[in-house]
Each structure stands twice: as C-alpha cells, then as structure tokens.
Amino acid sequence: MDDQLPPADLPFQLYSDTEPFPLVMGRTLDHMHLSFESWGELNEDHSNAVVLFTGLSASSHARSHALNTAPGWWEAMIGPSCGLDTNKYFVLCINHLGGCFGSLGPATIDPASDKPYGPTFPPLTIRDLAKAAHRLIRSLGITHLYACIGASLGGMLSLEYAACYPDQVNRFISISGTGRTGPQSIAYRYVQRQVILNDPAYHDGWFYDKDERPTKSMAVARQIGNITYRSRQEWEDRFGRSRTGNGYSFGPDFQVESYLHHMGHKLAHHFDPNSFMILTKAMDLFSLGYGFSSYREGVARITSPNLIIGVTTDMLFPIDEQEAIHLALKNEAVDSQFLALDSLSGHDSFLVEVEFFANAIQNFLRE
Amino acid sequence: MDDQLPPADLPFQLYSDTEPFPLVMGRTLDHMHLSFESWGELNEDHSNAVVLFTGLSASSHARSHALNTAPGWWEAMIGPSCGLDTNKYFVLCINHLGGCFGSLGPATIDPASDKPYGPTFPPLTIRDLAKAAHRLIRSLGITHLYACIGASLGGMLSLEYAACYPDQVNRFISISGTGRTGPQSIAYRYVQRQVILNDPAYHDGWFYDKDERPTKSMAVARQIGNITYRSRQEWEDRFGRSRTGNGYSFGPDFQVESYLHHMGHKLAHHFDPNSFMILTKAMDLFSLGYGFSSYREGVARITSPNLIIGVTTDMLFPIDEQEAIHLALKNEAVDSQFLALDSLSGHDSFLVEVEFFANAIQNFLRE
C-alpha cells in the first residue's frame, strides 16, 4: 500500500484514511490520503485552526518552513504578526484531493492495477474536496475551525466548506471566488481542456510511462489561464506594444508573448494534466445549489460570519459574482461583509496586493 | 500561371496583377491577385464606390447574389434601401491578401515550387492589405472612394486605408477596431497560434498534401476567439449553467461548451491555418504609427471625415480603444464622430445588431 503514498522525500505532512470515502457523483474511494503543511501551533483546546484552501495550481507550500525553505506562494501572508498570524493561529494548508502534490490523485498508483489511476480517477466536485479536507481536520482533533479562507478555487472551497459544516466553521473568508460558476468561466476551462485532449502526448490520460509528457499543451492551457488571471489595463501599462527584439515570429515576439511563454512553461512540467482536467471540471460543476432544489436553498446552509472579497478587474470571476454571493448571504440574514479591491492585478490580486489582503484578513479574524 | 488562380468554380470576381508588389516587411510579390464580390452599379463618374473590408475569418460573400445565392455574413446590410444602399452605391467586398478565399495567400500554388506557398508566404501587415486593395480599386477605374467601411480587422483596415490614401477616401467608418493593437488582444491571438503550431497535423505549415488537416487545432483556436467575440453577460443570459444532458465529460457537457464545440468545428474545415497565422500576426503588428516616428504622426495621415463605432461589451477591442482613436483624430482637427453601442453582443455586435449599424451607416453616408 506504500505505492499509494506520495514520494517520501516530499516535505509534506500526510493524512491517510482507509475508511471508504463516497464521492458526490457516485463512486467510492476505498482509501484516501491528503498531504498538507502547517505553521504555528495548535492550542490546547484546538480552537485556533485556520485552514487555507489553495487555488487550482498552487500546492500547500504557502510559506517556507524548516523542512522546505523555498518561499511559499503566500510567503508574506503567513508568519508571526502576519495576516495569518502564526503567533495566534495554527495555519493548515491542504493539497486538494485529485491534485498532484502528494494527495490522492490521478498520478497516484492504483493498487488494483499497479499503475497510476490516470483517467480512471473518479469525477470530483468541490464538495468532495471539502469533505476530504474535513476528514483530515477532524483527524487532527479539530472539531471547530477558527476560520477557513481561500482564493479562486480556494474561495469556492471556503464557501462549500462553510455550507457543508456550518456548525464547525466559526468564520470564513472567500476571495475572488463565486457561489456558482458562470458560462464564460466554464468556456475558458473548456478550451484549456480541449488543448490537452488534442495533444497526442496526452494519450487520453495514459502518458505516465511515456518518454514525452503533454507539456506543450499544458503550457498553452496555462497561458489561456494566464490571460484571465491579470487585467488588460495592467498589461497595457506593463507590456504595451514592446517587442522582445527577436523579430517577426509566430512565437514570442511581443513582450507579452514572451511573458506568456515563460508562464506556460513554468507550470507545464510540474502539474499533472489529469489533475488539471479533473479539478477544472470540478470548478465548472461548482454551485452552492448543487444537489439542492434551488440555489437559494444551497446558499442558506451557510450560517457562519464571513468576509467576501472581490477585485474590480477580475476577468475570471468578476466582482459582481462576489457581490452576488455576499448579497445572497445577507438575504439569509447571515453576517456577511464585502470588500471590493480596486487593483489592476485582476484575479491574481491576492498574490500581488498582499498588504491589502493581510490587513483585511487580520481585521476580520480579530473581530 | 493558371495555378496561381483560385479554383474556377468559386463565384468571385478576380483582379490579377503582374506588377511587382513590394511588402512592408521587405519581400516583394512578383504577382498578386485578389478576389472580390460586388453589389449595385458603379456610376458613370465612378464616384459611388463603397469598399467593405471584412473581419479575420469572413469572405467577401457579404450578401447573396445571382452567382452565389447563399446568404452572406451581412445579408441584411447590403441591398436596395439597406444600410449599404445598392440603389446608390457600388459596394465592393474584397478578400484579404493572405487569406484563403480566392486571393493570393499561403494556399495558393507557388509557381516557383509548384506547391502551395504554405509557411513560405511572406509576412504581411495591415498596410499591405490596404495597398493590395488599393491596386484592385484603381484597376476598376475608381480614383476616389465614396467611403470605406469595416469591422474588427476590417475596422483597422478602414483606418489604415484612410491613412495611406487620405485624398482618395471621401469618408470612412471603422467599427470595433483599434488604432493600435494592445497586449491582451495580442495574447489571445498568441495562444491561438500556439495551439496550431503544436498540432502535429499542422506539419509546420506543410499539411496541404496530407490526409489529415489540422482541423482539431483550428477548432480550438476558433473557440478561444469565440470567447472574445461575445460578452460574459450575453452568455449568462443565453446559456447560464444549462447542461446538454450528455452527462459528465471533458467535452461538451454544459450548453456553452456545446456552442463552442459547434462554432469551432464550423470554421475548422474552411479556413486555412496558414492564413490564420499570417493574418492574426498582421493584426498584432497593427498600429497606425507603424513606420512613423510617433503614433500621433501615423494618425495624422488621416484627413477624411469618419465615424468610429464601438460596443460597450467588446472584450477583444474594448470601447476605450475606439474612443481613443476618435479623440486622436479630433485632436488632429479631423471631422470624427463616435458612437458607443450599448449591446450585450460584444465584439460581434455588428453581426447581430444589424438595424443599429444600418441606421448609423445610412445616416453617416448620407451626410
């Protein structure tokens, strides 16, 4: 059964579970494991846990620590006296079920076949990710979260977690997420998936034993994402019509193309295409109303005080979607606050405008 | 030399030219031909010609006629008493140089090799397209255009034509175009081209004699375009989160995905990928300031009265770009009008809100 575990050299903590784990769409995992990282100390009554849910492509490595000193993706946010203050909170960041950073996912060896699950990995929903995280959290003896927080996919997951476990989440923050995914956002992920599906190196998902990986298509899929992660105005200011100096070419010629080239190739080699397929699809399927007779009924499960944050230039989950979930929660008499950040950094603002988010998070958690 | 001509059964009129045609980026075509369609009659003093420049993927078949009764892409716009009134005007629609609808382009047989030019076709700019169109127009004995008009790529071309031949254009209309292409718009076309370049069936542009064409990548490239041609709000209203009923899949599952699937495959089989590469690149390179010491100097070539139209929901060439060119022209004391259409149809509004555009065009041409 060791085969199911992520490589031993990954500096993650590991939660492993052999209790059957039924999934929303019908299949059942007969074992499950999640990897995670943590900062700060769990206090005596286990009341200071803050769970951080990541976006689509980030790992649990949100901040450096003794076992992995590389800077994390939210390095300045987590630490003593930071936005997520490790003097006060036990901060826990979990690698999503279905992902490729040590949690059970398509690249994990299936004990039944002794090969990676690959495309046979079962369909997931955001609710499955929330339920898996809940098992891990309970296994640490945490019955109530001080808070959960996340941006993008993590923002959806914060909402869904609060909807699934309303009595176990004291408060939550959802950043640049949505209460239900809209058609334009689905469309972007659809074309990203088509790029991968069309790549002969993807081999319908059975590429693990091949010499060539579908990195070309992963790079392009990422580049499509990158367009939606920032804003047009930022790129006007940052790149304008500057050229690289390489001359006329269908490849990187303008500076913006060189940026995309770099961004695409950075992700292509460290993200599993099958995880990309399954997690983007989970994002498309996401609605708080999923499985309920109305969206409103799904929203009404949420009772915890919350802070919803959006960014005026977000193309992927535009700010009216964050405002809509805030208003839907207020409509259910839930204590909900809404912050609109006017930044040119678009969907990615949480990675850029760290000071704004640190202040907002600190103020909200302190209340 | 017959090899250079488009198939004889295409119901286009043809202009052929053996005068060397020097291109902006340095190479010279030693022959050139353009196909076109026309409606209405050229009057005695040749003063009633209105040239219509198409977008990237449209052919000259803007309206049905005796030789081709299929409805055109602007069927309701052209005809007796229509927006482009064929009782008054001789309306001429030209297939772009470099395109694939009968004009000289990458799919044309190169007499030097007896094979299609393919990827050896020289780099083009919007200025080359304007100069080629000018030769055709002069060959018809038209020294002054009553007007030129175009949307999207055609809107850029209207501007460029008026900049190259200010004394020969009495007025012009530029719809949903730009005076210079911005980085986000370049980024969309960059990823579209990467999709095609990565397709093994593209064979670096040498696919003409192969059994399989790079239709899969052309479909995806088109789908990326389709996202930018409409607006998020239109899709919210039109598709929302409706499913096809086919069930969970990485392909068409949501209605919006089914729409994209259909749109992509519609274009994939009738547009030449090499034309797509070369014309999208020409769009990226477009700036009225190209080759001048400043953008302003490039803009200042334009002297003809003009109407600039934009749409509030255009993602690809957002309305501030049309307003910017209008203001730049006013700044040069050019008689410029600006119309902002508040429509959910985005960049494609000219194909949807035909009545608005017909009225605007009629009013402007009548002045």
Boltz contact constraints between the chains, C-beta under 6 A:
constraints:
  - contact:
      token1: [A, 123]
      token2: [B, 248]
      max_distance: 6.0
  - contact:
      token1: [A, 182]
      token2: [B, 236]
      max_distance: 6.0
  - contact:
      token1: [A, 183]
      token2: [B, 235]
      max_distance: 6.0
  - contact:
      token1: [A, 183]
      token2: [B, 239]
      max_distance: 6.0
  - contact:
      token1: [A, 183]
      token2: [B, 256]
      max_distance: 6.0
  - contact:
      token1: [A, 184]
      token2: [B, 232]
      max_distance: 6.0
  - contact:
      token1: [A, 184]
      token2: [B, 235]
      max_distance: 6.0
  - contact:
      token1: [A, 186]
      token2: [B, 254]
      max_distance: 6.0
  - contact:
      token1: [A, 186]
      token2: [B, 256]
      max_distance: 6.0
  - contact:
      token1: [A, 187]
      token2: [B, 227]
      max_distance: 6.0
  - contact:
      token1: [A, 187]
      token2: [B, 256]
      max_distance: 6.0
  - contact:
      token1: [A, 187]
      token2: [B, 260]
      max_distance: 6.0
  - contact:
      token1: [A, 190]
      token2: [B, 257]
      max_distance: 6.0
  - contact:
      token1: [A, 190]
      token2: [B, 260]
      max_distance: 6.0
  - contact:
      token1: [A, 191]
      token2: [B, 220]
      max_distance: 6.0
  - contact:
      token1: [A, 191]
      token2: [B, 223]
      max_distance: 6.0
  - contact:
      token1: [A, 191]
      token2: [B, 224]
      max_distance: 6.0
  - contact:
      token1: [A, 193]
      token2: [B, 250]
      max_distance: 6.0
  - contact:
      token1: [A, 194]
      token2: [B, 220]
      max_distance: 6.0
  - contact:
      token1: [A, 195]
      token2: [B, 195]
      max_distance: 6.0
  - contact:
      token1: [A, 195]
      token2: [B, 220]
      max_distance: 6.0
  - contact:
      token1: [A, 198]
      token2: [B, 216]
      max_distance: 6.0
  - contact:
      token1: [A, 200]
      token2: [B, 200]
      max_distance: 6.0
  - contact:
      token1: [A, 216]
      token2: [B, 198]
      max_distance: 6.0
  - contact:
      token1: [A, 220]
      token2: [B, 191]
      max_distance: 6.0
  - contact:
      token1: [A, 220]
      token2: [B, 194]
      max_distance: 6.0
  - contact:
      token1: [A, 220]
      token2: [B, 195]
      max_distance: 6.0
  - contact:
      token1: [A, 223]
      token2: [B, 191]
      max_distance: 6.0
  - contact:
      token1: [A, 224]
      token2: [B, 191]
      max_distance: 6.0
  - contact:
      token1: [A, 227]
      token2: [B, 187]
      max_distance: 6.0
  - contact:
      token1: [A, 232]
      token2: [B, 184]
      max_distance: 6.0
  - contact:
      token1: [A, 235]
      token2: [B, 183]
      max_distance: 6.0
  - contact:
      token1: [A, 235]
      token2: [B, 184]
      max_distance: 6.0
  - contact:
      token1: [A, 236]
      token2: [B, 182]
      max_distance: 6.0
  - contact:
      token1: [A, 239]
      token2: [B, 183]
      max_distance: 6.0
  - contact:
      token1: [A, 248]
      token2: [B, 123]
      max_distance: 6.0
  - contact:
      token1: [A, 250]
      token2: [B, 193]
      max_distance: 6.0
  - contact:
      token1: [A, 250]
      token2: [B, 277]
      max_distance: 6.0
  - contact:
      token1: [A, 254]
      token2: [B, 186]
      max_distance: 6.0
  - contact:
      token1: [A, 256]
      token2: [B, 183]
      max_distance: 6.0
  - contact:
      token1: [A, 256]
      token2: [B, 186]
      max_distance: 6.0
  - contact:
      token1: [A, 256]
      token2: [B, 187]
      max_distance: 6.0
  - contact:
      token1: [A, 257]
      token2: [B, 190]
      max_distance: 6.0
  - contact:
      token1: [A, 260]
      token2: [B, 187]
      max_distance: 6.0
  - contact:
      token1: [A, 260]
      token2: [B, 190]
      max_distance: 6.0
  - contact:
      token1: [A, 277]
      token2: [B, 250]
      max_distance: 6.0
